[in-house]
């Protein structure tokens, strides 16, 4: 009886760890997407700024 209960507890721990791992992976993917969008926004802003500076110089 005790052995079965211990096995059950271990399985529950594994399930929790798996769920935490899935959540961590999802968060990582979200952060990677945000980073890509931020880089794109930065590049776009820099291009616009360069264009404005070039217009002022002409």
C-alpha positions in Angstrom: 0.0 0.0 0.0 2.8 2.4 1.0 4.7 1.6 -2.2 1.7 2.3 -4.4 1.1 5.6 -2.6 4.8 6.6 -3.1 4.6 5.7 -6.8 1.5 7.8 -7.1 3.2 10.8 -5.4 6.1 10.5 -7.8 3.9 10.4 -10.8 2.1 13.5 -9.6 5.5 15.3 -9.2 6.5 14.3 -12.7 3.2 15.6 -14.1 3.7 18.9 -12.3 7.2 19.2 -13.6 6.1 18.4 -17.1 3.4 21.1 -16.8 6.0 23.6 -15.5 8.3 22.7 -18.4 5.5 23.2 -21.0 4.8 26.6 -19.4 8.4 27.6 -19.4 8.8 26.7 -23.1 5.7 28.7 -24.0 7.0 31.7 -22.1 10.4 31.4 -23.8 8.6 31.3 -27.2 6.7 34.4 -26.3 9.8 36.2 -25.2 11.6 35.3 -28.4 8.7 36.7 -30.4 8.7 39.9 -28.4 12.4 40.2 -29.0 12.0 39.8 -32.7 9.2 42.4 -32.8 11.3 44.8 -30.7 14.3 44.4 -33.0 12.1 45.0 -36.1 10.6 48.1 -34.4 14.1 49.4 -33.6 15.3 48.9 -37.1 12.3 50.6 -38.5 12.7 53.6 -36.2 16.4 53.8 -37.0 15.7 53.9 -40.8 13.0 56.6 -40.3 15.5 58.6 -38.2 18.2 58.3 -40.9 15.8 59.4 -43.6 14.8 62.4 -41.6 18.4 63.3 -40.9 19.3 62.9 -44.6 16.4 65.2 -45.5 17.6 67.9 -43.1 21.1 67.7 -44.5 19.9 68.2 -48.1 
